[in-house]
Amino acid sequence: MVELLPLSDIEPQAVEHLLDAAFGTDRFGRTAYRIREGVDVVPALSFAAIEDGVLIGTIQCWPVAHRGADGNATPLVMVGPVAVRPDAQRGGHGRMLMAHMLEAAETRADSALMMIGDPEYYGRFFGFDAKATGEWDLPGPFERRRLLARAVNGHTLPAGAGMIGPR
């Protein structure tokens, strides 16, 4: 049986080992890491999946912002990474973590959500799309079609051009 716990209940080094196993030790150079540089996870939206006392998956969410050319900053929550231990992948654990986070976001998110991800998967199962993100920019390379967003908890998405970065 899989138990979902707040990520803050998990030893940080165990999370880092899981992320290394899921994404490799070279993951720190990716654009997603630049976007959230220097900020801590949003505790109310970050969770761990534990099975038989072993960490098998995590989802982390980060406080970021859309900064428009006019200088206005609109807060956002960046979703990801969603990580599952390689030997436990394809078992629905990532989907369970996403669903749990979205349920929490409906009452606890302080802003709309954004992510870099597969639009076919995150659109089909979780309602993320690229409709609002066409003029957004990131501090590194990315595929525009993979820059996704979703409104939650009454929070709307910023419109127009802007750079996404840490809050």
trRosetta pair geometry for C-beta under 8 A, 3 or more apart (Angstrom, degrees):
i j d omega theta_ij theta_ji phi_ij phi_ji
1 51 7.2 179 85 -132 31 76
2 49 5.3 -11 -171 -168 116 101
2 50 7.0 143 -158 70 61 41
2 51 4.9 -35 -98 -81 72 94
2 56 7.2 -86 -122 52 108 132
2 93 6.6 -167 -125 -115 158 95
2 96 6.8 73 103 113 148 164
3 49 7.4 145 73 -157 42 50
3 50 4.8 -26 63 64 95 97
3 51 7.5 166 16 -79 72 43
4 47 5.3 4 -173 178 99 131
4 48 7.2 155 -153 77 53 44
4 49 5.9 -25 -97 -98 70 65
4 50 7.8 173 -85 19 21 78
4 96 7.3 -145 -69 143 124 107
4 97 7.2 166 -119 -104 116 65
4 100 5.3 -143 -159 -133 164 167
5 9 4.7 -79 155 57 123 139
5 10 6.9 130 93 -46 121 95
5 47 6.7 148 76 -159 36 77
5 48 5.1 -23 64 61 89 96
5 50 6.0 22 2 -5 118 121
6 9 5.0 103 70 -10 82 100
6 43 6.4 24 -169 -178 118 87
6 46 7.2 59 -167 85 66 72
6 47 6.4 -71 -118 -109 29 64
6 48 7.4 17 104 15 21 91
7 10 5.7 -57 -165 28 50 114
7 15 7.0 58 -166 -95 103 140
7 41 6.4 -41 83 113 145 158
7 43 7.2 -142 55 -136 93 59
7 46 3.9 -53 14 130 138 98
7 47 5.6 -117 -43 -88 85 9
7 48 5.1 123 -103 -34 60 92
7 58 6.0 75 -112 -149 113 107
7 59 7.8 -127 -61 67 125 53
7 60 6.5 75 -96 -95 171 77
8 43 5.2 12 -39 -136 129 109
8 46 7.4 95 -32 84 76 110
9 48 7.0 -127 65 32 93 129
10 14 5.7 -110 172 72 99 122
10 15 5.7 104 116 -53 124 102
10 48 4.6 104 -41 -48 143 163
10 55 6.2 87 -144 -98 131 130
10 58 7.5 -122 57 -97 165 119
11 14 4.4 84 73 0 95 109
11 15 7.4 -169 93 -8 52 82
12 15 5.5 -54 -154 33 40 113
12 16 6.4 39 151 -19 70 103
13 16 5.5 -50 -147 36 37 113
13 17 6.4 41 152 -20 66 102
14 17 5.7 -50 -149 35 32 113
14 18 6.5 34 151 -19 63 104
14 55 5.1 123 156 7 120 154
15 18 5.7 -55 -152 36 32 112
15 19 6.4 31 152 -17 66 106
15 48 7.4 -99 -92 -96 99 119
15 55 7.3 -113 -80 -177 53 157
15 58 5.7 58 -135 -61 95 165
16 19 5.7 -54 -146 38 32 111
16 20 6.3 37 153 -21 65 104
17 20 5.7 -51 -148 34 31 113
17 21 6.4 30 154 -18 64 106
18 21 5.7 -57 -150 37 31 110
18 22 6.1 20 156 -12 67 112
18 55 5.7 -94 -62 125 137 120
18 56 7.9 147 -128 -164 128 12
18 57 7.4 169 -177 -108 140 21
18 58 6.1 114 100 -1 146 115
18 83 5.6 122 136 123 101 129
18 85 6.0 -75 -138 -76 91 80
19 22 5.8 -59 -139 43 30 106
19 23 5.7 -26 178 30 69 111
19 27 6.6 -114 156 53 102 162
19 58 7.5 -48 -62 50 88 131
19 81 6.5 112 -125 66 103 145
19 83 5.4 -89 -99 -97 62 170
20 23 7.2 -79 -122 58 15 72
20 24 6.8 -19 -162 169 54 10
20 25 5.1 21 -140 -78 101 73
20 27 7.6 -140 -103 8 48 124
21 85 5.9 5 107 -135 140 67
21 86 5.7 -122 156 -8 99 101
22 81 7.4 150 103 149 136 138
22 83 4.0 166 48 -155 169 100
22 84 6.4 119 -110 55 127 38
22 85 6.8 -93 -66 -98 96 25
22 86 6.5 -177 -99 -52 55 76
23 27 4.3 56 122 -85 120 136
23 81 6.6 -72 -44 -139 146 162
23 83 6.7 -77 -23 -111 105 115
24 27 5.6 143 74 -43 74 88
26 29 6.2 -30 170 20 78 112
27 30 5.7 -34 -172 -2 59 120
27 33 7.0 130 140 -47 76 130
28 33 5.3 133 -157 -142 46 173
29 33 7.1 65 36 45 5 137
30 33 5.2 101 66 2 75 100
30 34 7.7 -138 107 -3 45 87
30 140 7.4 142 167 115 38 153
31 34 5.5 -55 -155 33 43 113
31 35 6.5 47 151 -27 71 101
31 116 7.0 106 86 -59 113 167
31 138 5.3 55 177 142 129 130
31 139 6.7 161 -151 76 84 60
31 140 3.4 -161 -103 79 90 119
31 141 6.1 -137 -54 61 128 49
31 142 5.2 -102 68 -61 169 100
32 35 5.7 -49 -152 26 35 116
32 36 6.9 1 162 7 65 108
32 78 7.5 160 -155 167 87 135
32 80 6.3 -74 -153 107 142 118
32 81 7.1 94 133 -60 155 86
32 116 5.6 -126 -78 33 105 132
33 36 6.6 -75 -149 51 30 89
33 37 6.5 63 150 -70 65 84
34 37 5.6 -19 -151 -28 34 119
34 138 7.6 110 82 167 116 90
34 139 4.5 -129 136 89 131 114
34 140 5.1 128 26 -18 150 126
34 165 7.8 -58 139 -123 80 81
35 62 7.6 118 112 95 95 143
35 64 5.7 -4 161 -117 98 142
35 78 6.0 135 124 -98 129 164
35 138 6.2 -44 -76 -149 112 99
35 139 6.5 168 -75 32 60 101
35 164 5.6 -3 -137 123 113 101
35 165 6.0 -134 -146 -118 56 38
35 166 6.9 139 154 -52 44 65
36 39 5.5 -98 -173 52 73 106
36 62 4.0 -25 -124 170 130 163
36 64 6.1 -78 -89 -72 73 108
36 78 5.8 -129 -70 62 113 146
36 166 5.8 100 -146 -89 29 92
37 165 8.0 -37 38 -165 94 84
37 166 5.6 -106 61 -35 60 133
38 166 5.4 104 63 144 96 177
39 62 5.7 108 95 -167 122 99
39 63 5.4 -133 180 59 146 87
39 64 7.4 -163 35 -74 159 61
39 166 4.6 177 -23 -150 119 114
39 167 6.3 76 -101 45 146 78
41 45 7.9 -143 168 72 90 80
41 46 4.3 27 162 -51 131 161
41 60 4.9 -90 -117 -158 125 98
41 61 6.3 91 -164 62 84 50
41 62 6.0 -68 -115 -85 51 67
42 45 4.5 16 98 38 115 106
42 46 6.0 145 72 -23 60 101
42 61 4.5 -45 43 97 112 99
42 62 6.5 -167 -13 -94 90 14
42 63 5.9 117 -67 -47 102 83
42 77 6.0 -32 -10 -136 157 114
43 46 6.0 -69 -128 38 27 105
44 104 6.2 -177 154 166 79 123
44 108 4.3 -135 149 162 134 141
45 59 7.9 -82 149 118 71 105
45 61 3.8 -28 107 39 119 147
45 77 6.4 27 67 -175 168 145
45 79 8.0 -93 151 -103 125 81
45 101 5.4 67 -171 -154 79 93
45 104 5.6 176 -107 103 64 125
45 105 5.8 55 -117 -76 119 84
45 108 6.4 -174 -61 99 88 117
45 109 6.5 59 -75 -87 138 81
46 58 7.5 10 -178 -179 85 96
46 59 6.4 -155 -141 99 52 65
46 60 4.7 21 -128 -125 113 53
46 61 5.4 -142 -65 25 81 77
46 101 7.7 32 -87 -112 26 113
47 58 7.0 178 93 -150 47 57
47 59 5.3 15 50 48 83 96
47 97 5.9 -173 81 -146 113 87
47 100 5.7 -51 40 107 170 130
47 101 6.2 -144 11 -71 119 87
47 104 7.8 157 -43 -5 124 151
48 55 5.9 -52 -173 -132 120 97
48 57 7.0 154 -162 89 51 54
48 58 5.1 -20 -105 -101 69 81
49 55 7.5 103 76 -159 56 55
49 56 5.2 -62 102 69 101 88
49 57 3.8 16 38 56 121 100
49 58 7.2 -140 14 -65 77 37
49 84 7.6 -5 50 -113 137 85
49 93 5.2 169 105 -165 171 109
49 96 6.7 88 -99 90 135 120
49 97 5.8 -91 -40 -71 117 106
50 53 6.6 0 176 -127 110 14
50 54 6.7 150 -157 68 70 31
50 55 6.0 -38 -101 -92 74 47
50 56 6.9 139 -120 12 22 86
51 54 5.9 -32 70 61 68 86
51 56 4.9 10 15 -10 109 139
51 88 7.4 160 28 -127 144 144
55 58 7.3 5 -175 -50 111 98
55 85 7.4 129 114 -48 69 121
56 84 6.4 9 150 -155 77 75
56 85 4.9 -85 -149 13 60 118
56 88 4.5 -17 -166 54 115 175
56 93 5.9 -96 120 -144 112 162
57 82 7.6 6 -174 179 106 71
57 83 6.2 177 -148 95 62 56
57 84 4.2 -12 -100 -104 106 71
57 85 6.7 -105 -62 -3 63 75
57 88 6.9 -120 -47 100 98 133
57 93 4.4 172 -28 147 154 123
57 94 6.4 -145 -148 -74 140 57
57 96 7.9 102 82 67 154 102
57 97 5.5 -130 134 -47 125 139
58 81 7.6 56 92 93 95 86
58 82 7.6 -163 95 -145 52 39
58 83 5.2 6 52 54 86 98
58 97 7.2 112 157 -140 14 151
59 79 7.3 -17 -177 -166 105 87
59 80 7.6 -52 -154 -95 75 34
59 81 7.7 -133 -132 107 46 44
59 82 4.9 0 -106 -109 87 77
59 83 7.8 178 -78 22 43 64
59 94 7.9 120 -73 -147 104 62
59 97 4.1 158 -29 159 121 118
59 98 6.5 163 -103 -73 150 50
59 100 7.6 159 32 69 143 101
59 101 5.1 -100 115 -49 148 139
60 80 6.8 -5 67 127 79 17
60 81 6.1 30 36 45 104 58
61 77 5.1 11 177 174 114 110
61 78 6.6 161 -159 79 59 48
61 79 5.4 -20 -106 -103 88 56
61 80 7.9 63 -95 11 52 36
61 101 6.6 149 -43 -159 126 128
61 105 7.9 170 -106 -83 166 111
61 113 7.8 -64 -138 -125 121 101
62 77 6.9 145 68 -163 39 60
62 78 4.4 -19 60 58 98 103
62 166 7.7 -70 159 -117 116 78
63 75 6.8 -34 -162 -156 89 105
63 77 6.5 -35 -98 -107 47 66
63 78 7.9 -70 15 16 3 86
63 110 7.9 3 -114 58 104 123
63 166 7.3 58 96 -162 74 67
63 167 4.3 -58 137 21 101 132
64 75 7.7 132 84 -160 40 57
64 76 5.1 -31 80 74 87 95
64 77 7.1 127 28 -126 81 16
64 78 4.5 52 -1 -27 131 112
64 114 7.1 -83 70 55 130 119
64 164 5.8 32 155 -178 130 90
64 165 6.4 179 -159 100 94 19
64 166 5.9 -73 -115 -109 69 31
64 167 5.9 -163 -129 -31 13 82
65 73 4.4 9 170 -174 138 105
65 74 6.3 150 -162 71 79 40
65 75 5.4 -48 -101 -104 85 44
65 76 6.1 153 -107 18 27 83
65 164 7.3 173 86 -145 36 54
65 165 6.5 -26 59 66 80 65
65 166 7.4 17 16 124 89 22
65 167 4.7 107 -30 -92 108 75
66 73 7.0 151 75 -156 46 53
66 74 4.6 -13 57 57 100 99
66 76 5.8 73 -23 -22 91 125
66 136 6.5 -73 -127 -120 111 110
66 158 4.1 -155 80 43 151 155
66 162 4.3 67 175 115 88 144
66 163 7.5 152 -155 73 50 33
66 164 5.7 -25 -96 -92 64 72
67 71 7.2 -22 -171 -150 92 27
67 72 7.4 170 -148 87 53 39
67 73 5.0 -19 -97 -99 77 80
67 162 5.4 165 74 -166 36 99
67 163 5.1 -20 58 59 98 85
67 164 7.9 172 14 -85 76 23
67 165 6.6 -17 1 30 119 106
68 71 7.0 -35 77 30 77 22
68 72 4.9 6 39 57 115 86
68 73 7.7 -156 13 -78 74 33
68 74 7.4 55 -24 -7 102 102
68 158 7.0 -146 -57 179 107 131
68 160 6.1 40 -125 98 115 116
68 161 6.7 102 -141 88 72 64
68 162 4.4 -54 -85 -90 52 111
69 160 8.0 -91 12 144 98 118
69 161 5.9 30 -26 91 109 113
69 162 7.1 -121 -23 -89 62 64
73 167 7.6 125 163 -126 134 76
74 111 7.4 142 157 -150 76 130
74 158 4.0 156 57 -72 157 125
74 162 7.6 15 28 170 106 172
75 110 6.3 -30 121 114 145 100
75 111 4.0 -144 109 -64 94 153
75 167 6.1 24 -120 -100 90 132
76 111 5.1 -127 -104 125 25 132
76 112 5.8 -37 -124 75 80 77
76 113 7.0 114 -174 -130 86 15
76 114 4.9 9 171 4 137 115
76 149 7.6 -68 -143 -128 130 112
76 157 8.0 42 -105 -131 111 70
76 158 7.4 -83 -59 1 113 111
76 164 7.1 -44 49 -134 144 104
77 105 7.2 -159 71 -126 154 116
77 109 5.6 -103 -2 -147 150 105
77 110 7.2 119 -53 50 112 73
77 111 5.5 155 -20 69 83 92
77 112 7.3 -161 26 99 82 31
77 113 5.1 -38 72 -105 95 66
77 114 7.3 155 76 23 44 68
78 113 7.7 128 -106 -161 17 64
78 114 5.6 -35 -104 76 64 85
78 115 6.4 125 -165 -91 64 57
78 164 7.7 112 -80 172 119 125
79 82 7.4 9 156 -44 93 100
79 98 7.8 65 179 -126 136 86
79 101 6.9 123 -132 132 113 148
79 113 5.4 29 -29 -170 115 114
79 114 7.1 -179 13 82 83 31
79 115 4.2 -44 62 -75 94 120
79 117 7.8 -31 92 -26 105 135
80 115 5.1 109 -13 -142 121 106
80 116 6.7 -107 57 47 161 73
80 117 6.7 -172 -70 -61 144 110
82 94 5.0 90 149 -151 120 98
82 97 5.8 157 -146 91 102 130
82 98 6.1 -7 -112 -64 149 94
83 94 7.9 177 65 -101 5 100
84 88 5.4 -121 169 91 99 96
84 89 4.9 130 99 -89 120 72
84 91 7.6 -174 -179 42 145 94
84 93 4.8 127 -119 82 127 121
84 94 5.0 -90 -32 -54 126 93
84 97 7.9 -163 -70 0 96 137
85 88 4.5 57 68 21 95 110
85 89 7.3 -144 87 -37 45 76
86 89 5.7 -32 -150 -7 35 117
88 91 5.5 -66 176 21 68 135
88 93 5.9 21 140 -2 111 151
89 93 7.6 -98 -109 40 38 111
89 94 7.5 22 -132 -21 75 118
92 95 5.0 -56 -160 45 65 116
92 96 5.8 71 141 -28 83 101
93 96 5.5 -53 -147 35 33 113
93 97 6.4 34 154 -19 65 104
94 97 5.7 -53 -149 35 32 111
94 98 6.4 32 153 -17 65 105
95 98 5.7 -52 -147 37 32 112
95 99 6.3 32 155 -18 65 107
95 125 6.5 -76 -132 169 105 153
96 99 5.9 -54 -145 38 29 110
96 100 6.3 30 156 -19 63 108
97 100 5.8 -56 -147 37 29 111
97 101 6.3 28 155 -18 64 107
98 101 5.8 -58 -147 38 29 110
98 102 6.2 27 157 -18 66 108
98 122 7.9 -141 -147 -120 150 84
98 125 7.4 69 102 117 146 118
98 126 5.7 -77 158 -87 129 141
99 102 5.8 -55 -145 38 29 110
99 103 6.4 34 154 -22 63 105
99 126 7.8 -133 -79 -100 60 99
100 103 5.8 -52 -151 33 30 113
100 104 6.6 27 152 -14 63 106
101 104 5.7 -58 -152 39 33 110
101 105 6.1 38 150 -26 68 107
102 105 5.3 -49 -142 33 34 117
102 106 6.8 48 155 -32 62 94
102 126 6.3 -158 -65 -149 149 102
102 152 7.2 -142 -152 -111 74 140
103 106 6.0 -44 -161 15 31 115
104 107 6.9 -83 -169 49 38 86
104 108 5.1 -30 166 33 80 126
104 109 7.7 108 118 -41 71 82
105 108 6.4 -81 -109 60 25 78
105 109 3.9 28 -157 -37 77 123
105 113 6.4 -2 -158 -55 154 128
105 152 4.6 0 138 150 111 159
105 153 6.2 -125 152 -26 67 116
106 109 7.4 44 -35 11 15 107
106 152 5.9 -104 -90 -172 50 103
106 153 5.5 162 -159 -71 30 82
107 153 6.5 173 -77 -109 14 114
108 153 7.5 -123 45 -88 26 153
109 112 7.6 78 143 -94 135 14
109 113 6.7 -63 -143 -57 153 93
109 152 5.1 52 50 96 151 122
109 153 4.7 174 59 12 97 142
109 155 6.6 -107 114 15 108 140
110 155 7.5 88 139 -73 29 150
111 155 4.9 173 -153 -175 34 157
112 149 6.2 38 143 -179 120 105
112 150 6.7 -172 -173 92 91 41
112 151 4.8 -49 -117 -111 113 52
112 152 6.1 137 -127 24 53 73
112 155 4.5 -151 -48 115 69 106
112 156 6.3 -44 -51 123 132 14
112 157 4.8 -131 122 -81 172 65
112 158 7.9 -159 44 -9 134 68
113 128 7.4 -83 104 -100 111 104
113 149 6.5 160 93 -156 57 59
113 150 4.8 -8 64 60 105 88
113 151 7.8 -168 26 -85 76 9
113 152 5.7 41 -11 1 106 123
114 133 7.1 126 -136 -92 113 126
114 136 8.0 -146 -144 177 147 172
114 147 7.3 -4 -174 -177 107 76
114 148 6.7 159 -157 90 59 51
114 149 4.4 -22 -102 -100 79 86
114 150 7.8 174 -81 20 39 62
114 157 7.9 110 -71 -129 99 106
114 164 6.8 -120 106 -128 157 145
115 122 6.7 -139 79 -153 134 165
115 128 6.3 -38 43 -140 113 156
115 148 5.2 -18 64 66 81 99
115 149 7.6 161 19 -84 63 42
116 138 7.7 40 -75 -93 126 162
116 142 6.0 -103 -125 -141 130 124
116 146 5.3 44 -166 134 72 104
116 147 6.0 -22 -103 -96 73 57
116 148 7.3 149 -105 19 21 84
117 121 6.9 -96 154 71 107 106
117 122 4.6 73 107 -23 132 145
117 128 6.9 50 63 95 123 156
117 146 6.1 175 58 -169 21 88
117 148 5.7 -55 49 22 91 134
118 121 4.2 48 92 22 116 109
118 122 6.0 136 73 -3 62 92
118 146 6.8 -21 -83 -123 29 96
119 122 6.3 -64 -123 54 27 92
119 123 4.9 28 176 -21 67 122
119 128 7.2 -126 -128 104 62 94
119 129 6.7 65 -150 -128 104 53
119 130 6.2 -44 -104 -22 134 109
119 145 5.8 -85 -12 158 140 87
119 146 6.4 -128 -33 -104 90 46
119 148 6.0 169 -98 -80 79 122
120 123 6.3 -48 -123 41 13 109
120 124 6.1 11 167 -16 52 117
121 124 6.2 -63 -144 37 20 106
121 125 6.2 -20 174 15 60 114
122 125 6.8 -66 -127 54 24 88
122 126 5.1 -45 -163 51 63 116
122 128 4.1 -19 139 48 108 127
122 148 5.7 112 99 114 137 172
123 126 7.4 -49 -73 57 7 68
123 127 7.1 33 -150 -131 43 9
123 128 5.6 -95 -78 73 54 65
123 129 5.3 71 -114 -83 107 76
123 148 7.2 -132 -62 -133 84 135
126 150 7.1 -90 135 -55 89 163
127 150 5.2 93 110 -128 92 131
128 148 3.9 56 158 158 115 128
128 149 6.5 147 -152 62 84 12
128 150 4.7 -82 -96 -43 65 113
129 132 7.9 96 91 10 84 78
129 148 6.1 142 70 -144 3 90
129 149 7.2 -45 66 56 51 60
129 150 7.4 97 16 -79 65 78
130 133 5.0 -81 -154 50 66 110
130 134 6.7 94 153 -63 91 70
130 144 7.1 93 -162 149 142 72
130 145 5.9 -96 -39 -148 166 44
130 146 7.8 36 -79 19 126 7
130 147 6.0 86 -123 77 101 68
130 148 5.7 -69 -68 -98 70 60
130 149 7.5 97 -110 16 34 80
131 134 7.6 -39 177 -25 24 103
131 149 7.9 -104 53 58 71 99
132 136 7.9 48 124 -28 71 120
132 149 5.2 -68 62 64 115 138
132 157 4.1 49 148 120 171 144
132 158 7.3 124 165 72 121 47
132 159 6.4 -91 -151 -99 95 61
133 136 4.5 -52 -159 20 72 125
133 144 7.7 171 117 -170 102 74
133 147 4.4 -159 151 119 144 103
133 148 6.7 -114 -3 -98 153 13
133 149 5.3 151 -52 -8 110 114
133 157 8.0 -77 -57 179 72 137
134 144 7.2 48 -132 -178 53 118
135 160 5.6 -52 82 -177 144 33
135 161 4.1 -86 156 -80 117 61
135 162 7.2 72 115 12 92 64
136 147 6.0 -159 76 153 120 144
136 158 8.0 103 -87 84 109 108
136 161 7.3 170 -83 -145 31 39
136 162 5.8 -24 -118 66 69 77
136 163 7.7 128 -168 -108 67 18
136 164 5.8 36 180 -32 115 109
137 161 7.2 21 -13 -164 102 82
137 162 7.1 -160 26 98 82 32
137 163 5.0 -37 74 -102 99 66
137 164 7.1 -172 81 10 45 78
138 142 4.9 47 47 -2 143 140
138 147 6.9 -155 -34 -101 124 129
138 163 7.5 139 -95 -155 19 68
138 164 5.5 -21 -99 52 70 107
139 163 7.0 62 -56 -171 84 110
139 164 7.7 -124 -9 77 82 68
139 165 6.1 63 -26 -93 126 99
142 146 6.4 -131 176 70 93 108
142 147 6.0 74 138 -59 136 105
143 146 4.4 66 77 8 99 113
143 147 7.7 -170 90 -20 53 80
144 147 5.9 -49 -156 17 40 112
149 157 5.1 95 139 -120 140 135
150 157 7.9 166 94 -66 4 121
151 154 8.0 -67 168 146 104 5
151 155 6.0 -167 -156 87 77 61
151 156 5.5 -12 -117 -118 126 40
151 157 5.6 -102 -69 -30 89 88
152 155 6.1 1 68 44 56 100
158 162 6.2 -23 126 26 139 155
